[in-house]
Amino acid sequence: MSLVNTPVKPFKTTAFKQGKFIDVSEADLAGKWSVFFFYPADFTFVCPTELGDLADHYEDFKKLGVEVYSVSTDTHFTHKAWHDSSETIGKVQYAMLGDANGSITNNFEVMRAGQGLADRGTFIVDPNGIIQAVEVTAEGIGRDASELLRKIKAAQYVASHPGEVCPAKWQEGEATLAPSLDLVGKI
């Protein structure tokens, strides 16, 4: 079953963000767009390249009013140690959520059975706490923050323009579609 168009389930956890431990819950999502970016584990291989890419684009996310939450089943203490020891992860300014008991990872249905690790799952959440997009990739396939930003812009456009949809490869400023009987068979 897809999680698209379902609400984020309640959660509460501790995160590492900008040199501090902070509490984060589903209440923090209210009124703004969010990205939940699940990855298998700290101190690994593809994961730091992805988190570094997000860090390089974090200002772009913030300009769109989007908060980023990276999540693994490591603790907030492990996130701090990784942040302090890795040049790539040292760039991260967004919240790194600890999920040692796996509750958030299970809520988003990206827990690997019997492994205690998250799959590479990306979730775009709207200001009402409703999941608007889901992407899950295999272990060796890294994600691209630029493509995630494009999807967020499309989701925000559709949310603010009822009756319009964004076609494939849509970029901000390009034409959209207004689904109607007149378009059937013409695209």
C-alpha positions as CSV (number, residue, x, y, z in Angstrom):
1,M,0.0,0.0,0.0
2,S,1.3,3.4,-0.9
3,L,1.8,6.1,1.7
4,V,1.0,8.9,-0.8
5,N,-1.9,11.0,0.5
6,T,-1.6,9.7,4.0
7,P,-0.7,11.7,7.1
8,V,2.7,11.3,8.8
9,K,2.2,9.2,11.9
10,P,3.0,10.7,15.3
11,F,6.6,10.5,16.4
12,K,9.0,12.1,18.8
13,T,12.8,11.8,18.7
14,T,16.1,13.5,19.4
15,A,18.1,14.9,16.5
16,F,21.5,16.5,16.0
17,K,21.3,19.9,14.4
18,Q,23.9,22.7,14.2
19,G,25.9,21.5,17.2
20,K,22.9,20.8,19.4
21,F,20.5,18.0,20.4
22,I,16.9,19.0,19.7
23,D,13.6,17.3,20.1
24,V,11.6,16.8,16.8
25,S,8.0,15.5,16.5
26,E,5.3,15.5,13.9
27,A,4.1,18.8,15.4
28,D,7.2,20.4,13.9
29,L,5.9,19.7,10.4
30,A,2.8,21.8,10.7
31,G,2.5,24.7,8.3
32,K,5.6,24.0,6.2
33,W,6.9,21.6,3.5
34,S,9.2,18.9,4.7
35,V,11.5,16.2,3.3
36,F,12.2,13.0,5.2
37,F,15.4,11.5,3.8
38,F,16.0,7.9,5.1
39,Y,19.4,6.2,4.6
40,P,20.8,2.9,5.9
41,A,23.6,4.0,8.3
42,D,26.2,6.6,9.4
43,F,29.8,6.0,8.6
44,T,29.0,4.2,5.3
45,F,29.7,4.9,1.6
46,V,26.8,6.1,-0.5
47,C,25.0,7.8,2.4
48,P,27.6,10.6,3.0
49,T,27.5,11.5,-0.7
50,E,23.7,11.9,-0.5
51,L,23.7,13.8,2.8
52,G,26.5,16.0,1.4
53,D,24.5,16.7,-1.7
54,L,21.5,17.7,0.4
55,A,23.8,20.0,2.5
56,D,25.1,21.6,-0.7
57,H,21.5,22.4,-1.6
58,Y,20.1,23.2,1.8
59,E,19.7,26.9,1.2
60,D,17.7,26.1,-2.0
61,F,15.4,23.9,0.1
62,K,15.0,26.7,2.7
63,K,14.2,29.3,0.0
64,L,11.2,27.0,-0.9
65,G,10.1,26.9,2.7
66,V,11.2,23.2,3.0
67,E,12.8,21.7,6.1
68,V,15.0,18.6,5.6
69,Y,15.1,15.8,8.1
70,S,17.6,13.0,7.5
71,V,16.8,9.8,9.3
72,S,18.7,6.6,10.1
73,T,18.4,4.0,12.8
74,D,21.6,5.4,14.4
75,T,21.4,7.5,17.5
76,H,21.7,11.3,17.7
77,F,25.0,10.7,19.5
78,T,26.3,8.8,16.4
79,H,25.1,11.6,14.1
80,K,27.1,14.0,16.2
81,A,30.2,11.8,16.0
82,W,29.9,11.5,12.3
83,H,29.3,15.2,11.8
84,D,32.4,15.9,13.9
85,S,34.6,13.4,12.0
86,S,33.6,13.7,8.4
87,E,34.3,16.8,6.2
88,T,31.3,15.9,4.0
89,I,28.9,15.4,6.9
90,G,30.3,18.4,8.7
91,K,28.5,20.6,6.1
92,V,25.1,19.3,7.2
93,Q,23.0,22.0,8.8
94,Y,19.6,20.3,8.7
95,A,18.3,18.0,11.5
96,M,19.7,14.5,11.6
97,L,17.0,12.4,13.4
98,G,18.0,9.5,15.5
99,D,15.7,6.5,15.2
100,A,17.4,3.8,17.3
101,N,14.1,2.0,18.1
102,G,13.1,2.1,14.4
103,S,9.6,3.6,15.1
104,I,9.9,6.4,12.5
105,T,11.5,4.1,9.9
106,N,8.7,1.6,10.5
107,N,6.0,4.4,10.3
108,F,7.3,5.3,6.9
109,E,7.5,1.6,5.9
110,V,11.2,1.7,4.9
111,M,12.7,-0.7,7.6
112,R,14.6,-3.6,6.1
113,A,13.1,-6.7,7.7
114,G,15.5,-8.4,10.1
115,Q,18.3,-5.8,9.5
116,G,17.4,-2.8,11.6
117,L,18.4,-0.5,8.8
118,A,16.4,1.9,6.6
119,D,16.1,1.6,2.9
120,R,16.9,4.8,0.8
121,G,13.5,6.4,1.1
122,T,12.6,10.0,0.3
123,F,9.3,11.5,1.3
124,I,7.9,14.9,0.4
125,V,5.4,16.1,3.1
126,D,3.0,19.1,2.6
127,P,2.2,21.7,5.3
128,N,-0.7,19.6,6.4
129,G,1.5,16.7,7.3
130,I,0.3,14.7,4.2
131,I,2.8,12.7,2.2
132,Q,2.8,13.9,-1.4
133,A,5.7,11.9,-2.9
134,V,7.6,8.7,-2.1
135,E,10.7,7.3,-3.7
136,V,12.6,4.2,-2.5
137,T,15.8,3.1,-4.2
138,A,18.0,0.1,-3.8
139,E,21.1,0.1,-1.6
140,G,23.6,1.1,-4.3
141,I,21.6,3.9,-6.0
142,G,22.3,7.3,-4.6
143,R,19.8,10.1,-4.9
144,D,20.1,13.6,-6.4
145,A,19.1,16.7,-4.5
146,S,18.5,18.7,-7.7
147,E,15.8,16.2,-8.8
148,L,14.3,16.3,-5.3
149,L,14.1,20.1,-5.6
150,R,12.3,19.8,-8.9
151,K,9.8,17.4,-7.5
152,I,9.1,19.7,-4.5
153,K,8.6,22.7,-6.9
154,A,6.1,20.6,-8.8
155,A,4.3,19.5,-5.7
156,Q,4.1,23.1,-4.4
157,Y,2.8,24.3,-7.8
158,V,0.1,21.7,-8.0
159,A,-0.9,22.4,-4.3
160,S,-1.3,26.1,-5.1
161,H,-2.9,25.7,-8.5
162,P,-5.9,23.4,-8.2
163,G,-6.9,21.9,-11.5
164,E,-3.4,22.0,-13.0
165,V,-0.8,19.2,-13.2
166,C,2.9,19.2,-14.0
167,P,4.0,17.0,-17.0
168,A,7.1,14.9,-17.2
169,K,10.4,16.9,-16.8
170,W,8.4,20.0,-15.8
171,Q,10.6,22.8,-14.6
172,E,9.6,25.9,-12.7
173,G,8.1,28.5,-15.1
174,E,7.2,26.0,-17.8
175,A,3.7,25.2,-19.1
176,T,1.4,22.9,-17.0
177,L,-1.7,21.0,-18.0
178,A,-5.3,21.4,-17.1
179,P,-6.8,17.9,-17.4
180,S,-10.0,17.9,-19.3
181,L,-12.0,15.9,-21.8
182,D,-10.6,18.2,-24.5
183,L,-7.0,16.8,-23.8
184,V,-7.9,13.1,-23.9
185,G,-5.9,11.5,-26.8
186,K,-4.3,14.8,-27.8
187,I,-1.1,14.5,-25.8
